[in-house]
Amino acid sequence: MNADIHGLSGAYAVDALDDVERAEFERHLAQCPECQAEVESLRAAAVELTRGTATPPPATLRASVLGQISTVRPLPPANPLPDAGDTTDGARTGAGVVTLESRRRRSPLTWLVAAAAAAVLAIGGLVWSPWSADEPEQLTATEQVIRAKDAQRFEKVIDGAKATIVRSPSLGKAVIIADNMPAAPDGKDFQVWFQNPDGEMVSAGLMPHEARPTVSMVLNGDASKFTGAGITVEPAGGSPAPTSEPIVLFEFS
Amino acid sequence: MVVMSAFSPGHPASGENAAPGQPDLGDLLRASARGDEQAFAELYDATSARLYGLVLRVVRDPAQSEEVTQEAFLEIWRSCARFDADKGSPMSWMMTIAHRKAVDRVRSAEAATRRDQTYERTSRERDYDVTAEQAERDLDGQRVRRAMESLTETQRGAIQLAYFGGYTHTEVAALLGIPLGTAKTRIRDGLIRLRDTLGMQS
């Protein structure tokens, strides 16, 4: 067991991980029964804190919820019923783990196809509980990259903001996730660049202008072909080539 | 029902949340999974104040909280066959779904502005006090309050900001002025302590 990742259990239990960490932890969680048990117990402890916060919702919500459920088909159970003579808790848990193993071995292509299918079926996002669902969850492009088997992570901290690039050469995609990023100065935008092996910078997109707690953005371009990335401050709307020194540089190695 | 009996042995399905005279949430979930809308209505009546209360606490804006609570209930309806009594109580499972939805909402850019405006009117000091006052309403609340008091100030603050504030551990570290990377540890230590103080199973 990786002690470092195990330490994320508490933050995961209260949804305090960013998207990258959440995906990483869930990958670990799928194969760590200790963490599964710990997360469940910590979630239950957090729920105890809400005993004082109960507030009846407006009466209209009830009609609205009950009016809508008839249009939504409940999913079938995640795990098929055990065979005769195989009804102990241990056996059921065991069966679940096998399913998880097969999930993890799916190729990225399978994920993409499955994600497209799930997107059609799903209303809203699913809470991913790796041990209780065997359907592929809805995966955003960002999640596909983060969960790719060959995902590489590059992290930089700049003045309390954190920029992380996750790249999957096999998918040919990379995403940037920025935490606590300030707004770009007036009339300016943050522009992200890929660096090719010759050192040339190629635009990979503009970050959203306004400050946000967390921004994630899929970068434009075939990420497998580049050797690095950088961020510069450019005039609003971006530039064809960088006009200022990078505020941060990443090397994909 | 024959199929269901396979699930019963060894699972006190009612769990800690079913008081005498209260519907059994696990049973209602299982009936809902078979498309029983009446059972789901009962489930809604038994749990909506808890879910809405949590969502409201995180999201703050009542109109948005209503939307998020509705999304959570639809998700619960859709996935109630996935509830596994081995992995926790029905209430914990439902609250987890609602909490994730609420956090997703406050972290989405669209909501950020509206929420920040509300946030300015609500100081963090008051936030702590409200929890304490509300928790005093009943014995359970007192038990929880005592458990919270057993935590260090940092643990308590980190859990409050993460769970009720919807902040990431990185943001929690910044808000509390503690080194980046230590908030996740404080959240985990604090929750473990809380769990053990409340005498919950690990």
Interface residues (C-beta under 8 A of the other chain):
Chain A: G7 L8 S9 G10 A11 A13 V14 D15 A16 L17 D18 Q36 A37 E38 E40 S41 L42 R43 A44 A45 A46 V47 E48 L49 T50 R51 G52 T53 A54 T55 P56 P57 P58 L61 R62 S64 V65 L66 Q68 I69 S70 V72 R73 P74 L75 P76 P77 A78 L81 P82 T87 D89 R92 T93 I123 G124 G125 L126 V127 S129 W131 S132 A133 V157 G160 K162 D179 N180 P208 E210 R212 P213 T214 V215
Chain B: V3 A6 P9 G10 S32 A33 R34 G35 E37 F40 A41 Y44 D45 S48 A49 R50 Y52 G53 L54 L56 R57 P62 S65 E66 T69 Q70 E71 F73 L74 E75 W77 R78 S79 C80 A81 R82 F83 D84 D86 K87 G88 S89 M91 S92 M95 T96 I97 H99 R100 K101 V103 D104 R107 A109 A112 T131 E133 Q134 A135 E136 R137 D138 D140 G141 V144 A147 M148 I159 A162 Y163 F164 G166 Y167 T168 H169 T170 E171 V172 A174 L180 A183 K184 T185 I187 R188 D189 G190 L191 I192 L194 R195 L198 M200 Q201 S202
